Amino acid sequence: MSHNNASPVPFRYRKPGYVALAVTDLDRSIAFYRDLVGLTLQERDGDEIAFLRCGTDHHDVVLYKAAQPGLKRMAFQLESAQDLAHAHGWLTELGYQPVWAAPQECGTLRQGPTLRFRIPDCELLFEFYAQMESGGEWQPTVAKIERLGHVVVGMRNPEAVLATLLEKLNFRMSDQFGTHTWFLRCFPNPYHHSFAVARAEFDRLHHVNFMVTDVDDVGRAIYRMRKAGVEIVFGPGRHDISNSIFLYFLDPDGMTVEYSFGMEEFAEDGAREARQLPFSMEILDSWGSAPLPATGKGGAVEAAQP
């Protein structure tokens, strides 16, 4: 069965918008994501929330102070306000009970109308929006980050979640890695994966990815992280799946962050079919490294109400 056929879903995505993370020490996490990862601190709301960016949007990462670290929500930007309205109707018809975020929170987020919902068999809170304020021109610092690339989430029931994403939410599958990971595009975003679902014993963050513009950014990060005492848990290496060079490391709460350089792109029409790839360490890293046990293990999905 093809997963790249025309979809009846009445909305289209622009890109993965931002990821919201719960962190136990806001100051410590701001310093990590700003000084070592290379994001810009755009705004801080007291001791509770920090907004960071790696592009012209107001934020690509939102940090919330919390008792336990984890993944608070995953936000996707839709192409237009019309897409957002269509999404609300569609999600309501599906019985997903979408909720509009309160105007005050939208103001704090510097976003237009913002929609949140959950899907069956999954604790992750999804968010859709169409408009976000600009943060102005972005100046890279320690790394020439191009964009928030993707987020991978471990799921206790990945097959059920995958079916919903493909059939109901206008995602396309790029590749399947054994029965462990499914790499998805939020259609028609061209990059090999803007989201992925991995098998896990409970719903949790696997990693957050930032795409860099220069392979030297990956190399420099190795030594920058080592000097700062940051644990590198996988790489450097090359993912044959997406044709990207990568490095994985842990944030102060043990959540996994990835830098990657290069990625396969898909045309909106006529894209190749998804490949069924065997679960093989050579495919995961053709250079021969293997992930340490801590890779993709930090940070449960927060199961609060929308």
N, C-alpha and C positions, 0 to 999 in steps of 0.2 A: 504493500500500500504506500502510495506517495504521500508525503507530508508537505509537499510544495505546491499543491494545487490551489486554485482560487478559493478564497475563504468567504463564508457568509457573514463573518464577523464584521459589524458596521463601523469599525474604527481602525485607525492606523497609528503606528508609533513614530516618533521622531528619534528617540534614543533612550538609553537608560539614564534617568534624570539625576537621581542622587540616592545615596544610601545613608540611613540613619542608624547610628551605632550607640549602644549603651556602654559607658565607660565608668570605671570606679573612681578615677582621679582626673578631673577635667583638665587641670593645669598640666599634668604629666602627659596626657594624651594630646593636648594642643601642641606642646613642645615637640612630641614625636612626629606628628603628622605635618607640622610646619617645618621644623628644622632638619629632620632626617628624610621624610618622604618628599617634601618639597611643595606642599600645599600652602596657600595663602590664607591667613586668618582674616576673614572678611568682616565678621561681626561676632560679638559675644553678648549673650543675654544673662548678665549677672554670673552667678556660680552654677548655673543649671545647663545652659545650652551654648554651643559654639558652632559657627558656620564657617566652613573652609571651602576653598575652590581651587580648581586647576584649569580654569578657562574663564570665559567672559560671563557665565551665569553667576548669580549671587552665591550659589553653593553647589558643590558636588558631594560633600560629606557634611552631615550634621552629627555632632557629638552631644549626647545627653548624659549628664551625671546620674549614676544609678548605683544601687547596691551590688548588682551583679552585671558583668559584661555580657554583651550579646548583640544580636541583630534586632533592631526595633522595627524597621520597615524597609521595604524596597520600593522606590518611586520610579515611575516611567513617565516621560513627557510624550504626550500625544501630539499629532501634527497640528491640530486646530481646536478652537472652542467647540466647533460643530462635532468633531470627533469625540470630545469629552461628553457632550450632551448625548450623543448616540451610545457611548459606552455606558452611561448611567441607565438608559432605557434597557439596553441589552443585559446588563448585569442584574437589573431588577427582574427582568423576565426569567432569568436563569435561577432566581431565588437566592442570590448571593447577598442580598440586603445591603447594597452599597450605601455609605453614609457620607454626606458632605461635611468636610472639616468646618469648624466654626470660623466665622469671618475674622475673629480676633487671632486665631492661630494662623490663618492664611496671611494675615498682615505680618505676623512675626516671621513667617517663612518667606515673605516677600513674593508670594505666589498668588495667582488668580484662583478661581474656584478649584477646589482640590477634593478628589473623590477617594474614599478608602473602602476596602472590602477584603474578605477572606474567601478562599475557595474550599471545597470539601477536601478532607483528608490532609489538611495542611494548616499549620499554625501561623505561617508567615502573613503579616499584614502587607497587602499591596496598596500602592497609591498611584493615582493617575492625576495629572494636571496638564494644562496646555501652555500656561504663561508663567514666567518667572522674571523678576527684575534682573537687569544686567548689573554685574559687579564692576563693569568697566574693563578696560584693557588689562590683560593678565601678563605679568612678568615672571617667567620661570626663575627659580633660584638654584637649588642644588641638583635639580633634574629637569630636563625639558619634557615635562609631562604634556601629552597631547589631549588626553581625555580620561574620564572615568570609563574604563573599558567594559568591565562586567563584574557581576557578583555570582558566586556559586554557593548554593545552599544545599546542605545535606538534608534529606527527607526520609522519614521512617516508612513512607508509602510512596516511593518515587513513581511507580507505574501509574497509579491513579492521578497523581499530580500532573505527570507528563501528559496524560490523555486530556485533562482539562486545559492545560496550556495550549496544546496543539489544536484541539477541536473547538474550544470555546473562547480563547483569549488571543488568537491571531499570532501565535508564535510559530516558527518554522524550525524543524530539526536540521542541523548541519551534519552532525555525526553522533553515533552512539559508540561508547567505549565499553565493550563487554556488556555486562548487566550492572555496571557501576555508575557511569556518568553519561548524561545526555546533554549535548551542547546545542543551545537554542538561540535563534535570532528573534528579536522583537520586530516583526515585519512592518515596513520594508527596510529597516536598518541593515546596512550591508555587511557588517562585521561578523565573522564566523560564529562568535557567540557574544551576546550581550547579557545572557543569563544562562545558568546551567543548573541541572538537578543531579545530585549525587546520592547514592544510597548511604544511609546512616541509621544508627539505632534510635536517634531522636532528631527532631527538627533543629538544625543548628547552622550557623554560618560556617562555610568551608573557607572561602577567601574573598577578599575585595581586590580587584585588579585595576591598576593604572597603566595605560599605554604610554610609552615614551617614544620620542622621535629619533633617538640615536642609540645605537648599540653600546656606545661608550657610557650612557647613563646606567646601564645594567652593570658594567664593569666597575664604574666608580662607586656604585652603591655597595658592592661587596666590601670594599675597604672602609667606606663611611659607616656602614652598619657594624663592622667588626670593631672599629675604634670606639664606637658608642656603646659596645657591649650588647648589641642587639643580636638575637639568635637567628642565624640563617638556617632554614629548615629544608630547603630544596633548591638545588641549582648552585651555580648557573647551569643551564641546560637548554635543550631545544625540544619543544613540543612538535612532533611530526603531525599531530592532529590538526593544529591551526597554523603550523609553520611559523611559530614565534619563539624567540629566545627569551628565557625567563629567569627570575630570581624570586624566591619566596622567603619571607622573614616574618617575625612575630612582633606585634605591637605590645605596649606595656601590659595589656591585659591578656596576652597570649592568643589574641585573634590574628589570623594569618592575612598578610598583605602580599600582593604580587606586583612586581614590575614586569612588563613584557614589551618586546620590540618586534613589530611586524605581525601581520595577521591576514589570513585569506579573506577576501571580500566576495560577496555574492551579488549578482545583478538582481533587480526586482523580478524580471521575467527571464525564464530559461535557465534558472540556477540548476546546478547539478543535484542529483538525489543525495539524500543522507547516506553515509557509509556505515556499515555494521563492522566496526573494528574489534579485533580480539583484545581482551584485557592483557596487555603486554607491557612490561617495563620499557622495552625498546621503543615502543610507540609513545609512551608517556615521556620518555627522554632519550632521544637518539644519541646523546653524548654519554649516557651510561650512569648518571647519578640516580639516587633513589630518595624519596621523601623521608625525613625523620618522622617518628611516631607523632610528634606534636603538630604536624602539618594538618590544617583544616579541622582542628579539634576544639579550639577555643571559641566560646560564645554561643549560647543557646538562642534560639528564636524566642523573642519575647511574645508572650501570648496574652497581652492586654486587650481590652475591648477597643474597637475602632474609635 
